[in-house]
Amino acid sequence: MAPSKDRQRKLARAKLDRQMARRAVRERKRRRVLAGVGTGLAVVLVALGGAWIGGAFDSKEGTTTEAADICLWSPIDTSKNTDVKDVGTPPTKDLPETGTEAMTITTNQGGPITATLDIASAPCGAASFSYLAGKKFFDGTDCHEILDIGAVHCGDPSGTGQGGPAYTYYDENLPVQPEPSASAATAAKPTVLYPTGTVATIGNPAGTYLLQGLCADHRPGLLDRGPGDRRAGHAGKDRQDSHGDRRRGRQGQAQGEDHHQEPDRRRGHSRGSSLGERAVVSSEETSRRNDVSSIKDRQRAAARARLEKEMAERAASARKRRQRQAIIGSAIAVVVIAGAAVWVFSALKKDDKKSTAGSAATAAGTVACTWTPADATSGGKVKDVGTPPATVPNTGTSVLTLDTNLGPIEATIDLSKAPCTGASYKYLASKKFLDNTKCHRLVNEDSFKVLQCGDPFATGKGYRDTDGTGGPGYTMAEENLPTDTNNPYPAGSIAMANTGQPGSTGSQFFICSEDTQLSANYTLLGTITKGLDLVKTVVKAGDDGAFKASAGGGHPKKELDIKTMTVS
């Protein structure tokens, strides 16, 4: 007994409900996965933020700087001394502390002057000279002063005796005044602190930094001169010492200040340190330095104290930076976690909204259709033009029009009975899916007279063995199956062909020219309202029997070509 229409609809609805339920389950799983991924990312971001706050990505400044810093270069305010020439500062790290370095001075007086710089005794002085030489600091400058003792003062680009680079550094390798001798004969002979050929740096008066002298057999006191003493210029002319009073005044003041500031120094400002063997200073200056401490160990201890002070300041700055990072990181963590929570909540809540929206759409005169991808392994040919909408109307009617070589054929589709099939045909018509195709099969038997069409590959003149195997890239479930067992497919009916398997309906259809007895397994799409007589003439012309051994019938002897198909 054939199932009733109500039962068919209930079965179709139950099948659709199962499909929708499976889809909902998959969607929930997907959203849960996304929620888990989002939460995991939030945790990772928070962990990275915590590591950042804790300073995991900070460079190890303390250990590296303490081990690598050799010299400290103190900047000079160039606005207060226009004779200063700013070429930057030498590096403070990775400087050599052992060995020697050759210095060559090319002059206008003949052969070059060469000297050996003692890096082990004066690493900062050697580093400074090497850096300034690389900047061509001394190139084209004049030696600006010659003393009676034979010391030549050079290295001031301004030529005033007040110039130098835009930095200073601390004393190093200062000569030590020997203890006074009890012997009168020995005491009468001055001690030579700066032997002939010594290269030394002079920093007095203030501002004349890194001025070097080439000295010959210098003794304490020989650099001291009274106001108005004359000196020989670099051009060989005597000139009044216009800077003498100002230089000596500042020198005395600087000496007094140095006496109180010496314990805080690291390498000592360059005020008479020796790069080769000794340095050029007055006997008073030598005595003052000897009284404070010119011993190399104390100099380095003072330098270490200064470095530790700087490291303490850096540590305080780092603590403040980490506090700012903690505030910023905490704020970012709160925002990320809150955002992830909102996103997870919204994602999970969409399931309920989607179900509600689906129910509302169904109640508003639409139905959900399932378009199953065509089985590519079945041997059929597929013309993929996409799929129709998932939700289609299930009320009203549509008019199917076939413009053929024999004339127009029209049919009415009841969307309340075959909404998905009707929507499929409307979609395929919009894609010109069956334009310029032909009806490829005809069966002309008693109680079985049909003309079959709808293969998108059945085109051109004549017929091919593959005609009847084509369709779209999807199939659909059967609907509106006949309930009249006596006359399931009356004359003028348009029904959908399938492979005999449930859910295999595609694009092929057949038109019944007479009442036809078939099993009620084929969707009734609609009823011919115009052009049935054209179909009957094709059926009456007969077929070639090409399918007699299998499905029955053959190719129509009288061709019916579909020029265009429209659904409105």
matplotlib code that plots the C-alpha trace (Angstrom):
import matplotlib.pyplot as plt

x = [0.0, 1.4, 2.2, -0.1, 1.1, 1.0, 3.2, 5.6, 5.8, 6.3, 9.2, 10.7, 10.4, 11.9, 14.8, 15.4, 15.2, 17.9, 20.1, 19.6, 20.4, 23.6, 24.5, 23.8, 26.0, 28.9, 28.4, 28.5, 31.7, 33.3, 32.4, 33.7, 37.0, 37.2, 36.4, 39.1, 41.6, 40.6, 41.0, 44.4, 45.6, 44.4, 46.3, 49.5, 49.2, 48.8, 51.7, 53.9, 52.7, 53.7, 57.1, 57.5, 56.6, 59.0, 61.8, 62.3, 62.9, 65.2, 68.8, 71.2, 72.5, 74.1, 76.4, 77.4, 78.0, 80.0, 82.3, 82.7, 82.9, 86.5, 86.3, 83.8, 83.5, 82.0, 80.3, 81.1, 78.6, 79.7, 77.6, 80.0, 83.1, 82.9, 86.5, 85.3, 84.9, 82.2, 83.0, 81.1, 82.7, 84.8, 83.2, 83.1, 83.1, 85.4, 88.5, 92.0, 93.7, 97.0, 99.8, 100.9, 99.7, 101.8, 100.9, 102.3, 102.2, 102.9, 104.1, 105.3, 108.8, 110.0, 109.8, 106.9, 106.9, 106.2, 105.4, 104.3, 101.2, 101.2, 97.6, 98.1, 99.0, 96.7, 93.9, 91.4, 94.0, 95.0, 91.4, 90.7, 93.6, 92.7, 89.1, 90.1, 92.6, 89.8, 87.7, 90.6, 90.4, 94.0, 94.4, 95.4, 95.9, 98.9, 101.0, 100.0, 102.7, 106.4, 107.9, 111.4, 112.0, 111.4, 107.8, 105.6, 101.8, 99.6, 96.1, 93.8, 91.9, 91.0, 94.7, 93.7, 94.8, 91.2, 89.8, 89.5, 86.9, 83.4, 84.2, 86.7, 88.0, 89.7, 93.4, 95.5, 99.2, 100.1, 103.8, 104.7, 106.8, 109.6, 110.1, 112.5, 116.1, 118.0, 121.1, 121.6, 123.5, 120.6, 118.0, 119.6, 119.1, 115.5, 113.7, 112.9, 109.2, 108.7, 111.8, 112.6, 110.2, 107.2, 103.7, 101.3, 97.8, 97.1, 93.8, 94.5, 93.1, 89.5, 88.4, 91.7, 91.1, 93.4, 96.3, 99.4, 103.0, 106.3, 108.6, 112.4, 114.1, 111.4, 111.7, 109.1, 108.6, 109.7, 106.2, 105.4, 105.5, 104.4, 101.9, 103.2, 105.7, 106.2, 105.9, 106.9, 103.9, 103.6, 104.7, 108.0, 107.1, 106.9, 103.5, 102.1, 100.4, 96.9, 95.4, 97.9, 96.1, 92.8, 94.3, 96.3, 93.4, 91.2, 94.1, 94.4, 90.7, 90.6, 93.4, 91.5, 88.4, 90.3, 91.8, 88.3, 86.8, 89.6, 88.1, 85.0, 87.1, 87.4, 90.2, 90.7, 90.0, 92.8, 95.0, 98.5, 98.2, 101.0, 100.3, 103.9, 105.9, 105.1, 102.9, 103.6, 102.5, 104.0, 105.8, 102.8, 100.4, 102.6, 102.8, 99.0, 98.3, 100.9, 99.3, 95.8, 96.7, 98.2, 98.6, 97.0, 95.1, 93.3, 92.4, 90.8, 89.1, 87.6, 86.6, 84.8, 83.0, 81.8, 80.7, 78.8, 77.0, 76.0, 74.8, 72.7, 71.1, 70.5, 68.9, 66.6, 65.6, 65.0, 62.8, 60.7, 60.5, 59.3, 56.6, 55.3, 55.4, 53.5, 50.7, 50.5, 50.7, 48.0, 45.7, 46.4, 45.8, 42.4, 41.3, 42.4, 40.7, 37.5, 37.5, 38.0, 35.2, 32.8, 33.8, 33.3, 29.9, 28.8, 30.0, 28.2, 25.0, 24.8, 23.5, 20.3, 19.8, 20.4, 17.8, 15.3, 15.9, 15.5, 12.2, 11.0, 12.0, 10.1, 7.0, 7.1, 6.4, 9.8, 11.4, 15.0, 16.4, 19.4, 21.7, 23.9, 27.1, 26.9, 28.8, 31.7, 32.4, 29.0, 30.3, 27.9, 29.0, 28.7, 28.2, 28.9, 27.1, 26.9, 23.8, 20.5, 19.7, 19.3, 16.0, 13.3, 9.6, 7.0, 3.9, 2.6, 3.3, 6.0, 5.7, 8.3, 8.8, 10.8, 11.4, 12.0, 12.6, 9.0, 7.4, 6.9, 6.1, 4.8, 4.1, 2.9, 4.9, 3.1, 5.7, 3.6, 4.1, 7.6, 9.3, 12.9, 12.6, 10.9, 13.7, 16.3, 14.8, 14.5, 18.2, 19.3, 17.3, 19.1, 22.4, 21.2, 21.8, 19.7, 19.9, 20.7, 20.2, 18.0, 15.6, 17.7, 15.4, 11.9, 9.8, 6.7, 5.1, 1.6, 0.9, 4.5, 4.9, 7.4, 10.0, 13.1, 15.2, 17.4, 21.0, 23.2, 25.7, 23.1, 23.9, 24.6, 23.5, 22.8, 23.1, 26.0, 26.3, 26.9, 23.6, 21.5, 24.4, 24.8, 23.4, 24.3, 26.9, 24.2, 21.3, 18.2, 15.6, 12.4, 9.2, 5.6, 5.5, 2.3, -0.5, -2.8, -1.7, -4.2, -2.8, 0.3, 1.6, -1.3, -0.9, 0.8, 2.7, 6.4, 8.3, 11.9, 14.1, 16.5, 18.9, 16.5, 18.2, 16.6, 17.9, 19.3, 17.1, 19.1, 18.1, 16.7, 12.9, 10.4, 7.0, 4.2, 2.3, -0.2, -1.2, 1.8, 2.2, 5.4, 6.3, 5.7, 9.4, 9.7, 9.0, 6.0, 7.3, 4.2, 1.7, 2.0, -0.4, 0.8, 2.6, 1.7, 0.7, 4.3, 5.4, 2.9, 4.2, 7.7, 6.5, 4.4, 7.5, 9.1, 12.6, 15.7, 15.6, 19.1, 18.0, 15.7, 18.1, 18.5, 16.1, 13.8, 13.2, 15.8, 16.7, 13.8, 13.7, 12.2, 14.5, 13.1, 15.8, 15.5, 16.7, 16.1, 14.5, 13.0, 11.1, 9.1]
y = [0.0, 3.4, 5.7, 8.7, 12.3, 13.2, 10.3, 11.2, 14.7, 13.5, 11.2, 14.1, 16.4, 13.8, 13.3, 17.1, 17.4, 14.7, 16.5, 19.8, 18.2, 16.8, 20.2, 21.8, 19.3, 19.9, 23.6, 23.4, 21.3, 23.8, 26.7, 24.8, 24.2, 27.9, 28.8, 26.5, 28.0, 31.5, 30.7, 29.1, 32.1, 34.4, 32.2, 32.3, 36.1, 36.5, 34.2, 36.2, 39.4, 38.0, 37.0, 40.5, 42.1, 39.9, 41.1, 37.8, 39.6, 42.3, 42.4, 41.5, 45.0, 44.6, 41.7, 42.7, 46.4, 45.7, 43.3, 45.3, 49.0, 50.2, 54.0, 56.8, 59.8, 62.9, 65.3, 69.0, 71.7, 73.1, 76.2, 77.4, 76.7, 77.5, 76.2, 72.6, 70.4, 67.7, 64.4, 62.1, 59.9, 56.7, 53.4, 52.4, 48.6, 46.0, 48.2, 46.7, 46.9, 45.2, 45.7, 48.8, 50.8, 52.8, 56.5, 58.3, 62.1, 63.4, 67.0, 69.7, 69.5, 66.4, 62.8, 61.6, 61.5, 58.1, 57.1, 54.0, 54.2, 52.1, 50.6, 48.7, 51.8, 54.3, 52.4, 55.3, 57.8, 55.3, 54.6, 58.4, 59.1, 56.1, 57.3, 61.0, 59.8, 57.9, 61.1, 63.0, 65.3, 66.4, 66.6, 70.1, 71.4, 73.4, 72.9, 76.0, 76.4, 75.8, 76.0, 77.0, 73.5, 72.1, 70.8, 71.2, 71.5, 70.3, 68.8, 71.9, 72.3, 75.9, 76.8, 78.8, 76.4, 76.3, 73.7, 69.9, 67.2, 67.4, 65.1, 64.5, 61.4, 60.6, 60.6, 57.5, 56.5, 59.6, 59.8, 59.3, 61.9, 60.0, 60.6, 63.4, 62.1, 62.8, 63.4, 67.1, 66.1, 64.0, 66.5, 69.2, 67.3, 67.5, 64.3, 63.8, 62.8, 63.2, 62.0, 63.0, 61.7, 61.3, 61.8, 63.2, 64.6, 68.0, 69.2, 72.5, 75.1, 73.8, 73.2, 72.2, 68.6, 65.9, 68.3, 66.2, 67.3, 65.9, 66.6, 66.5, 66.0, 67.9, 68.5, 69.8, 73.6, 74.2, 74.6, 77.3, 80.8, 84.2, 86.5, 88.2, 85.4, 85.1, 81.9, 80.9, 80.3, 77.5, 79.9, 80.6, 84.1, 85.2, 86.3, 87.7, 85.0, 86.6, 83.5, 83.1, 84.8, 83.3, 79.8, 79.9, 81.3, 78.4, 76.0, 77.0, 76.7, 73.3, 72.1, 73.0, 71.3, 68.2, 67.9, 67.3, 65.4, 62.9, 60.0, 60.0, 59.7, 56.6, 57.1, 60.8, 63.8, 64.2, 66.7, 65.4, 61.7, 59.9, 57.9, 56.8, 57.0, 60.2, 63.4, 67.1, 68.9, 71.5, 70.5, 71.9, 69.8, 66.7, 67.2, 67.6, 64.4, 62.5, 63.7, 62.6, 59.4, 58.7, 55.0, 53.0, 50.7, 53.6, 55.1, 51.9, 51.6, 55.0, 54.1, 51.0, 53.1, 55.4, 52.5, 51.0, 54.2, 54.3, 50.7, 51.6, 54.4, 52.1, 49.5, 52.1, 53.1, 49.5, 49.1, 52.0, 50.6, 47.3, 49.0, 50.7, 47.4, 45.7, 48.3, 48.1, 44.3, 43.9, 46.2, 44.2, 40.9, 42.1, 43.3, 40.1, 37.8, 39.9, 39.9, 36.2, 35.6, 37.8, 36.1, 32.6, 33.5, 35.1, 32.1, 29.6, 31.7, 31.8, 28.3, 29.2, 32.3, 30.3, 27.7, 30.4, 32.2, 28.9, 28.2, 31.7, 31.4, 28.1, 29.6, 32.5, 30.3, 28.9, 25.5, 24.3, 22.2, 19.9, 19.9, 16.8, 16.9, 14.6, 11.4, 11.7, 8.0, 7.0, 7.5, 10.3, 13.6, 16.7, 20.4, 22.3, 25.7, 25.8, 25.1, 26.8, 28.7, 26.5, 28.1, 28.4, 29.4, 26.6, 28.5, 29.7, 28.4, 28.9, 28.7, 26.7, 27.6, 25.6, 27.5, 24.6, 24.2, 22.9, 25.7, 26.7, 24.3, 25.6, 23.9, 24.9, 24.0, 23.8, 25.0, 23.8, 20.3, 20.4, 23.5, 22.2, 20.8, 23.9, 26.1, 23.8, 24.4, 28.2, 28.2, 26.1, 28.3, 31.4, 29.6, 28.8, 25.2, 23.5, 26.1, 24.6, 21.0, 18.3, 15.6, 12.4, 9.5, 8.4, 5.5, 4.7, 1.6, 0.8, 2.6, 4.0, 7.0, 9.5, 12.0, 12.4, 15.6, 17.6, 16.4, 19.5, 17.5, 16.4, 19.0, 19.5, 17.4, 13.7, 11.6, 10.2, 7.1, 9.4, 11.3, 10.8, 10.6, 14.3, 16.5, 19.3, 19.2, 18.2, 15.9, 16.3, 14.2, 13.1, 15.0, 15.1, 11.4, 10.1, 8.7, 7.5, 4.0, 3.6, 6.6, 7.8, 9.9, 11.1, 12.6, 16.0, 15.3, 16.5, 14.2, 14.0, 11.1, 9.4, 6.5, 4.3, 5.2, 7.5, 11.1, 10.8, 13.4, 15.8, 17.9, 15.3, 15.1, 13.3, 14.4, 12.0, 12.2, 9.7, 8.2, 6.3, 3.4, 3.7, 3.0, 6.0, 6.8, 9.9, 13.5, 15.1, 18.5, 20.0, 19.8, 20.8, 23.6, 24.4, 22.4, 18.9, 18.3, 19.0, 16.3, 13.9, 14.4, 13.5, 10.4, 9.4, 9.6, 6.8, 6.0, 4.2, 1.5, 2.4, 1.7, -1.3, -3.8, -1.8, 1.0, 0.7, 3.0, 4.9, 8.3, 10.2, 10.1, 13.6, 15.9, 18.3, 20.9, 23.2, 26.7, 28.3, 27.3, 30.0, 29.8, 32.6]
z = [0.0, -1.0, 1.8, 2.2, 1.5, 5.2, 6.0, 3.3, 4.6, 8.2, 7.0, 5.0, 8.0, 10.4, 8.0, 7.8, 11.5, 11.9, 9.4, 11.2, 14.5, 13.2, 11.8, 15.1, 16.9, 14.5, 14.9, 18.7, 18.6, 16.2, 18.5, 21.6, 19.7, 18.9, 22.4, 23.7, 21.2, 22.2, 25.9, 25.3, 23.4, 26.2, 28.7, 26.5, 26.2, 29.9, 30.6, 28.2, 29.8, 33.2, 31.9, 30.4, 33.6, 35.5, 33.2, 31.4, 28.1, 29.6, 28.6, 31.4, 31.8, 35.2, 34.5, 31.0, 31.7, 34.9, 33.2, 30.0, 31.0, 31.0, 30.7, 31.6, 29.3, 30.9, 28.5, 28.3, 27.8, 24.4, 24.9, 27.6, 25.6, 21.9, 21.4, 22.0, 18.9, 19.3, 17.5, 19.9, 22.5, 22.4, 23.3, 26.9, 26.5, 25.0, 25.1, 25.2, 28.6, 27.8, 25.3, 23.4, 20.4, 18.0, 17.4, 14.3, 13.8, 10.4, 10.5, 8.1, 9.6, 7.8, 8.9, 11.1, 14.9, 16.3, 19.9, 21.8, 23.9, 27.0, 27.0, 30.2, 32.2, 30.4, 28.6, 28.5, 27.2, 24.5, 23.6, 23.4, 21.1, 18.9, 18.6, 17.9, 15.3, 13.6, 13.5, 12.0, 15.1, 15.0, 11.2, 10.0, 13.5, 14.8, 18.0, 19.8, 22.5, 23.0, 26.5, 27.4, 28.7, 25.3, 25.8, 22.8, 23.4, 20.6, 20.0, 20.3, 17.0, 17.9, 18.5, 21.6, 24.3, 25.5, 23.0, 22.8, 22.4, 24.0, 26.8, 29.6, 31.4, 34.6, 35.5, 35.0, 35.2, 37.2, 38.2, 41.9, 43.6, 45.5, 49.2, 50.1, 50.5, 53.7, 51.7, 50.8, 47.6, 46.5, 47.5, 45.5, 42.3, 41.0, 40.2, 36.5, 36.4, 32.7, 30.8, 27.2, 24.7, 27.1, 25.7, 28.3, 28.4, 30.0, 31.2, 32.9, 32.5, 32.4, 28.8, 27.3, 27.2, 25.8, 24.9, 24.5, 25.0, 23.7, 26.6, 27.0, 30.4, 32.4, 36.1, 38.6, 38.6, 35.0, 33.8, 36.3, 34.7, 36.0, 34.3, 31.2, 30.4, 26.6, 24.6, 21.1, 18.8, 16.3, 13.5, 15.4, 16.6, 20.3, 21.4, 24.7, 26.8, 26.8, 28.3, 31.1, 34.0, 33.1, 32.7, 35.9, 37.8, 36.7, 37.2, 40.8, 41.3, 39.6, 41.7, 44.9, 43.6, 42.5, 46.0, 47.4, 44.5, 43.9, 45.9, 43.6, 40.4, 38.3, 35.8, 36.7, 34.4, 31.9, 33.8, 33.3, 32.9, 31.0, 27.9, 27.5, 30.7, 32.6, 32.4, 32.2, 35.4, 37.8, 41.0, 43.0, 40.9, 41.3, 45.0, 45.3, 43.3, 45.4, 48.6, 47.6, 45.9, 42.5, 43.1, 40.3, 42.7, 44.4, 41.1, 40.0, 43.4, 42.9, 39.4, 40.7, 43.3, 40.5, 38.4, 41.3, 41.8, 38.2, 38.3, 41.4, 39.4, 36.5, 38.8, 40.2, 36.7, 35.8, 38.8, 37.7, 34.2, 35.5, 37.6, 34.5, 32.7, 35.5, 35.3, 31.5, 31.5, 34.2, 32.2, 29.0, 30.8, 32.1, 28.7, 27.0, 29.5, 29.5, 25.6, 25.5, 28.0, 26.0, 22.7, 24.2, 25.7, 22.4, 20.3, 22.5, 22.6, 18.8, 18.7, 20.5, 18.3, 15.1, 16.2, 17.0, 13.7, 11.8, 13.5, 12.7, 9.1, 8.7, 10.3, 7.8, 4.7, 3.9, 4.2, 4.6, 1.8, 1.8, -1.2, -1.1, -3.2, -6.2, -6.0, -8.4, -8.2, -9.7, -13.2, -14.0, -15.5, -13.4, -14.4, -11.2, -11.0, -7.2, -5.1, -4.5, -1.3, 1.8, 2.7, 0.0, -0.2, 0.3, -0.8, -4.2, -7.7, -10.4, -14.1, -16.0, -19.7, -22.2, -25.5, -28.0, -31.7, -32.0, -29.9, -26.3, -23.5, -20.2, -16.9, -13.4, -10.3, -7.0, -4.4, -1.5, -2.8, -4.3, -2.8, -3.0, -6.5, -7.7, -6.1, -7.8, -11.2, -10.6, -9.6, -12.6, -15.0, -13.6, -14.5, -18.0, -17.0, -19.7, -22.4, -25.8, -24.7, -26.1, -24.8, -25.1, -24.4, -25.5, -24.3, -26.4, -24.8, -23.6, -20.3, -20.5, -22.9, -21.7, -23.1, -20.9, -20.9, -18.5, -19.2, -19.5, -21.7, -24.2, -26.8, -30.5, -33.5, -33.0, -29.9, -27.8, -25.6, -22.6, -23.1, -20.0, -17.5, -16.7, -13.9, -11.5, -8.7, -6.1, -5.5, -3.4, -1.6, -3.4, -2.5, -3.6, -4.4, -6.0, -3.8, -6.6, -7.2, -10.1, -12.1, -10.4, -13.3, -15.4, -18.9, -18.8, -15.6, -15.3, -12.9, -11.8, -12.9, -10.5, -10.2, -8.3, -5.0, -2.4, -2.5, -6.1, -7.8, -10.0, -13.0, -15.4, -15.8, -18.0, -19.5, -19.6, -23.0, -21.7, -18.3, -17.2, -14.8, -12.8, -9.2, -7.0, -6.5, -8.7, -7.6, -9.2, -10.2, -12.0, -14.8, -18.5, -19.3, -22.8, -25.5, -24.6, -28.2, -29.2, -26.8, -28.3, -31.8, -30.7, -28.9, -31.9, -34.2, -32.1, -31.0, -32.3, -29.6, -28.3, -24.6, -25.3, -23.8, -20.5, -19.4, -22.4, -25.3, -27.3, -28.7, -30.1, -33.9, -33.9, -31.9, -29.3, -28.6, -25.6, -26.6, -23.2, -19.9, -17.5, -14.2, -13.0]

ax = plt.figure().add_subplot(projection="3d")
ax.plot(x, y, z, "-o")
ax.set_aspect("equal")
plt.show()
